[in-house]
Structure formats: C-alpha cells, structure tokens
C-alpha cells in the first residue's frame, strides 16, 4: 500500500476552496420531484385532450390501442422523469440563483430536445399528433413542479 504524506508548509493564510457544496439536496427530492413532475405532464395532456376534443396524443397515433406499448411508454416516461430529476438534484447546488428559474430553463430545454430529437426518433407518427404549445406547457409544468419540490426540501450536509 502506498502512503502519501503532505509536507507541512506552515500556517495556511488563504481559505481552502471546497469542490463540493457543503449543503446539497437529498437525492430522493429529485426522484420524487421528477415523478410528480412527470405526473403533472400527464395530467396536462389529459386535460388538454378533454378540453380540445382531440384525444390523447398517443392514442391518436395508433390505429388500435396496444396496452403493452402504452405501459412501456408510461414506464419509459417515469424513468426519464425521475432520472432527470435525480440529475437536476445533483447539479442544482452548483448553479447560482433560484431553483425555480433553473427548473423553467430545464423545462424549456427538455421541450426543445423532446420535440426535435426524442419524438422523431422514438415515434415519428406522434410528432404530427402532438400539439407543440401544449407540449411546451407540459414541459414547463414538469420543470416548475420539479424545481418547486426540490426547493421545498431541506438541504443536507454533503458527505
């Protein structure tokens, strides 16, 4: 085993800068906030579907309902929502300013990425059926719910 000893250079006159914030949000806050934000997106989609009379986007793109595809899509949405919430929780303590501002920024960025990259790759037929303004509102709601949930969670000491 190799042992490294630090040479004493006398008293340190400059403050030592830490590379990790002293206080961070718990990981569970991002997972829970992501899950709740994902559910908020689904709720907005359902409300839009009822009010517009257009039907739920996924169901419009399929000639017949495939329950397996629907369940797989919902599970994928949950994993992505929670995963992004987890990553946001890791990054948030290093970002200056309000979590709400950052979460709105993330929501808009996710809308752009989903509309220009993810949907065309995963389900090109769905791109035609999605109402992009409602899709944006759903992603902004995800960001607001995620950021609001995390911001209300007390920080813990980083270890």
Secondary structure as UniProt FT lines:
FT   STRAND          23..25
FT   HELIX           27..52
FT   HELIX           57..61
FT   HELIX           67..92
FT   TURN            93..94
FT   HELIX           99..113
FT   HELIX           114..118
FT   HELIX           119..122
FT   HELIX           124..129
FT   HELIX           132..152
FT   STRAND          155..157
//
